Amino acid sequence: MSGGFRAVVFDLDGVLWDGEPVYYAAFNTVLEPLGHHLPESEYDEIMGLSVEAAWEWVLNRFDISESAEPFYRAYDKAVLEVLKEPIEPLPGVRELVAKLRDRGIRIAVASASLRQWVDATLDGIGLRTEFETTVSASEVEHAKPAPDLYAKAAERLGIPPDECLAVEDTTAGIASAKAAGLFAIQLRAASTALPPIAEADLVIDDYSQFDLSLLDGAE
């Protein structure tokens, strides 16, 4: 395991806050008027995917042949309604962000969520101004597990991908970070934490296990 990384790129949901339960509930808010319910045990299949890819999976799952656009709109409305409420980051997030900034480590967000959700979430947890750049699924051609989001984040930071760390919680996210050339850490702190992902370069259970010695100039 090499050190000297100059930047940390965070996923958002399940990494900076425990967001997946919100998205899971929003799926069922949209589905229940149609008489459908997505079991929690199946939600792992779509965690970390773009909204479009997730809904494609869900509509296929329930054999719904209608246009996806009304589902996107209803889902967007349901999520934004929840994001109006106060949001708490995962334990240790604020402290780690402060330590990284103190050390001159560049930090960014790369999220498969829509731009309006990313902004609303970061506003809600009071961290929007802490990140040098944020990249959402709205700004790239292909969402996770494609490398686009992490490649774009590294490009905006002006740091080669192999000098960046990614903090992720899903299989699609780890695949995205690795495909872009980043060192990928799986964080298992959220309520929807997956079992250790073999493809991750490092697995940690919470931010107290984040190894600052991996970073360039860390004490």
C-alpha positions, 0 to 999 in steps of 0.5 A, a space after each residue: 500500500 503506497 502513500 503520498 496521495 494528494 487528494 481525496 474524492 468522496 462519494 456522497 450517499 453512504 459516505 458523507 451521510 447515511 443517504 441510501 435509506 432516503 433513496 430506498 424509501 423514495 423508490 417505494 413512495 413512487 411505486 406503492 400507488 401502482 401496487 408495487 414494493 421494492 424489498 430492502 433485500 433487492 435494493 443492493 442491486 441498484 445502490 450506487 447506480 445513476 437514477 436512470 440505470 436504477 429505474 431501468 432495473 426497477 421497471 424491468 423488475 416489476 414488468 412496467 412498460 410505461 415511459 420512465 420519465 414520469 417515474 424520474 420526475 416523481 422520484 426527484 420530487 420525493 427525494 427533494 422533499 426529504 432533503 428539505 429536512 436537516 441532515 447529519 453527516 456520518 460520524 467523523 466526516 466533519 473532523 476528517 474534512 477539517 484534517 484534510 484541509 489543514 494538511 493541504 489535501 485537495 478534496 472533492 465529491 463524485 456522486 451518481 446523484 443528480 446535481 440538485 440532490 448533491 447541492 441540497 445534501 451538501 447544504 443540509 450537512 453544512 459542507 458544500 463550501 468545504 469541497 473544491 469541486 463536486 461532480 454529479 451524474 448530471 455532468 458526465 456521459 456515463 455514471 458509475 460503474 463507468 470511470 467518468 465521475 472520478 476521472 472528471 473529479 481528478 481532472 477538475 482538481 488537476 491531480 493525476 488519478 493515481 495520486 487520488 484516493 476515493 472513498 466509496 461504499 458500493 460495488 459500482 462506486 469501487 468499480 468506477 474509482 478503480 476504472 479511473 485509476 484511483 486508490 479505492 477505499 470502501 467505507 462500511 459506516 452507513 446503515 446500508 453497508 455492504 460486506 467487504 468488496 474484494 475489489 477495494 484496495 482498503 476496507 474500513 468500518 468507520 472514519 476512525 480507521 482512515 489512515 492519514 499516513 496514506 496522504 502526502 505530507 501527513 504527520 
